[in-house]
Amino acid sequence: MIKIRLARLGAKKKPIYRVVVADVRNARNNGRPIATIGQYDPAKETAQALTVDTQAALEWLGKGAQPTDTIRSLFKKAGIMAQFEASKKQVRLDMMEELISCIAKELVTQPEAVTVTKIQKADLEVYRLHVAPDDMGKVIGKQGKIARALRLVVKAAAVRADVKVAVDIV
C-alpha cells in the first residue's frame, strides 16, 4: 500500500518534515521514499508551514495513495483534499454519459444511432438518450422495465457524485 506521510529531518528539537510518498511494506527498509512532494516546517506560521507540489499530490491521491491522518489534516488546511474531491466528482459526472451510452449500445441493433446529450436544469442534470426509432422498444422494454433499470443504475452512480440526475429516452 502506498502512503503519503511525513519523514522527519532537522536537528534535535527543531524538526522539519518532508512530505513523501512511500510504500508501507518497505518504507523503512532502505530509507528511500518513492517520491518527495513537499516540505512541512511546524516552526513557521500555518500559512507558510506547508509547501507542497499540488499537482504531484493530486496525482498520487488519484493513483490511490492514502494520506496519513496528519497529512490529511495538512492537506485539508491547504485545500488539496477539496481539490481532489472536486476532481473525483467531475470524473464521475463525465463518466455518466459514457455509462448511459454503453448500456444503450448493448441493447440496440443500431449502436451507431445512439447519442447522449446532457442538459443542466437548476439542480438537476438531465441526460437525453437518443436511439433509432426501430430500437425504441428495446430500450424501453416490456412495461418499461429496461428503462426503469437504466434510470436506477444512473441514479445509483449519481449518488456517489452527490448530484440529482434524470434520464429521458427520446
C-alpha positions as CSV (number, residue, x, y, z in Angstrom):
1,M,0.0,0.0,0.0
2,I,1.3,3.5,-0.9
3,K,1.0,6.2,1.8
4,I,1.7,9.9,1.8
5,R,3.4,10.6,5.1
6,L,5.9,12.8,6.9
7,A,9.6,11.9,7.1
8,R,11.4,13.7,9.9
9,L,14.6,15.7,9.3
10,G,16.3,18.6,11.1
11,A,18.2,19.0,14.3
12,K,17.3,17.9,17.8
13,K,14.2,19.8,19.0
14,K,14.0,21.6,15.6
15,P,12.1,19.2,13.3
16,I,11.5,19.8,9.6
17,Y,9.5,17.2,7.8
18,R,9.4,16.1,4.2
19,V,6.1,15.1,2.6
20,V,6.9,11.8,1.0
21,V,5.2,9.1,-0.9
22,A,6.3,5.7,0.4
23,D,5.4,2.1,0.2
24,V,4.3,1.0,3.6
25,R,5.8,-2.5,3.2
26,N,9.4,-1.3,2.7
27,A,9.4,2.4,3.5
28,R,11.9,2.0,6.3
29,N,13.7,-0.9,4.7
30,N,16.0,1.2,2.6
31,G,15.1,4.7,3.7
32,R,14.2,5.8,0.2
33,P,10.7,7.1,-0.5
34,I,9.1,6.7,-3.9
35,A,8.8,10.5,-4.3
36,T,9.2,13.7,-2.3
37,I,6.3,16.1,-2.9
38,G,6.8,18.8,-0.4
39,Q,8.1,20.0,3.0
40,Y,6.4,20.9,6.3
41,D,8.1,23.2,8.9
42,P,6.0,23.4,12.1
43,A,8.1,26.3,13.4
44,K,6.7,28.6,10.7
45,E,3.3,30.2,10.5
46,T,0.5,28.0,9.4
47,A,0.1,29.6,6.0
48,Q,3.8,29.1,5.2
49,A,4.5,25.9,7.1
50,L,3.5,23.5,4.3
51,T,5.0,23.8,0.8
52,V,3.6,21.0,-1.5
53,D,3.6,20.4,-5.2
54,T,-0.2,20.4,-5.5
55,Q,-0.2,18.7,-8.9
56,A,2.0,15.8,-7.7
57,A,-0.1,15.4,-4.5
58,L,-3.3,15.3,-6.6
59,E,-1.7,12.8,-9.0
60,W,-0.6,10.5,-6.2
61,L,-4.0,10.7,-4.5
62,G,-5.6,9.9,-7.8
63,K,-3.4,6.8,-8.1
64,G,-4.7,5.6,-4.8
65,A,-2.1,6.7,-2.3
66,Q,-3.5,7.0,1.2
67,P,-2.6,10.1,3.2
68,T,-1.9,9.6,6.9
69,D,-4.1,11.4,9.4
70,T,-1.6,14.2,9.8
71,I,-1.1,14.7,6.1
72,R,-4.9,14.6,5.5
73,S,-5.2,17.4,8.1
74,L,-2.5,19.4,6.5
75,F,-3.9,18.9,3.0
76,K,-7.4,20.0,4.2
77,K,-5.9,23.2,5.5
78,A,-4.1,23.7,2.2
79,G,-7.2,23.0,0.2
80,I,-5.7,20.0,-1.6
81,M,-8.3,17.5,-0.3
82,A,-11.1,19.8,-1.5
83,Q,-9.5,19.9,-5.0
84,F,-9.1,16.1,-5.0
85,E,-12.8,15.6,-4.1
86,A,-13.9,18.1,-6.7
87,S,-11.8,16.3,-9.4
88,K,-13.2,12.9,-8.4
89,K,-16.7,14.3,-8.6
90,Q,-16.1,15.8,-12.1
91,V,-14.7,12.5,-13.3
92,R,-17.8,10.7,-12.1
93,L,-20.0,13.2,-13.9
94,D,-18.0,12.9,-17.1
95,M,-18.4,9.1,-17.0
96,M,-22.2,9.3,-16.6
97,E,-22.7,10.0,-20.4
98,E,-20.4,7.1,-21.2
99,L,-22.3,4.8,-18.9
100,I,-25.7,5.6,-20.4
101,S,-24.3,5.3,-24.0
102,C,-22.5,2.0,-23.3
103,I,-25.6,0.4,-21.8
104,A,-27.9,1.6,-24.6
105,K,-25.5,0.4,-27.3
106,E,-25.6,-3.1,-25.9
107,L,-29.4,-3.1,-26.1
108,V,-30.0,-1.9,-29.6
109,T,-29.4,-3.2,-33.1
110,Q,-28.2,0.1,-34.4
111,P,-25.5,1.2,-31.9
112,E,-24.2,4.0,-34.2
113,A,-27.5,5.8,-33.8
114,V,-27.2,6.1,-30.0
115,T,-26.3,9.6,-28.7
116,V,-26.5,11.0,-25.2
117,T,-26.7,14.7,-24.5
118,K,-26.6,16.5,-21.2
119,I,-28.9,19.3,-20.2
120,Q,-28.4,21.3,-17.0
121,K,-31.6,22.4,-15.2
122,A,-31.1,24.2,-11.9
123,D,-30.0,21.4,-9.5
124,L,-30.9,18.6,-11.9
125,E,-28.8,17.1,-14.7
126,V,-31.0,15.6,-17.5
127,Y,-29.4,13.1,-19.9
128,R,-31.3,12.6,-23.1
129,L,-30.8,9.3,-24.8
130,H,-31.5,9.3,-28.5
131,V,-31.9,6.0,-30.3
132,A,-33.2,4.9,-33.7
133,P,-37.0,4.6,-33.9
134,D,-36.7,0.9,-34.5
135,D,-34.8,0.4,-31.3
136,M,-37.0,2.4,-29.0
137,G,-38.9,-0.7,-27.8
138,K,-35.7,-2.5,-27.0
139,V,-34.5,0.4,-24.8
140,I,-37.9,0.8,-23.0
141,G,-38.6,-2.9,-22.6
142,K,-41.8,-4.6,-21.6
143,Q,-43.8,-2.4,-19.3
144,G,-40.8,0.0,-19.1
145,K,-38.7,-2.4,-17.1
146,I,-35.4,-1.8,-19.0
147,A,-35.9,2.0,-19.0
148,R,-36.6,1.8,-15.2
149,A,-33.5,-0.3,-14.7
150,L,-31.4,2.1,-16.8
151,R,-32.6,5.0,-14.7
152,L,-31.9,3.2,-11.5
153,V,-28.3,2.4,-12.5
154,V,-27.7,6.0,-13.5
155,K,-29.2,7.3,-10.2
156,A,-27.1,4.9,-8.2
157,A,-23.9,6.1,-10.0
158,A,-25.0,9.8,-9.4
159,V,-25.3,9.2,-5.6
160,R,-21.6,8.9,-5.4
161,A,-21.2,12.2,-7.2
162,D,-23.8,13.8,-5.0
163,V,-26.0,15.1,-7.9
164,K,-29.5,14.6,-9.0
165,V,-30.0,13.1,-12.4
166,A,-32.8,12.1,-14.8
167,V,-32.7,10.1,-18.0
168,D,-35.1,10.9,-20.8
169,I,-35.4,8.4,-23.7
170,V,-36.2,10.2,-26.9
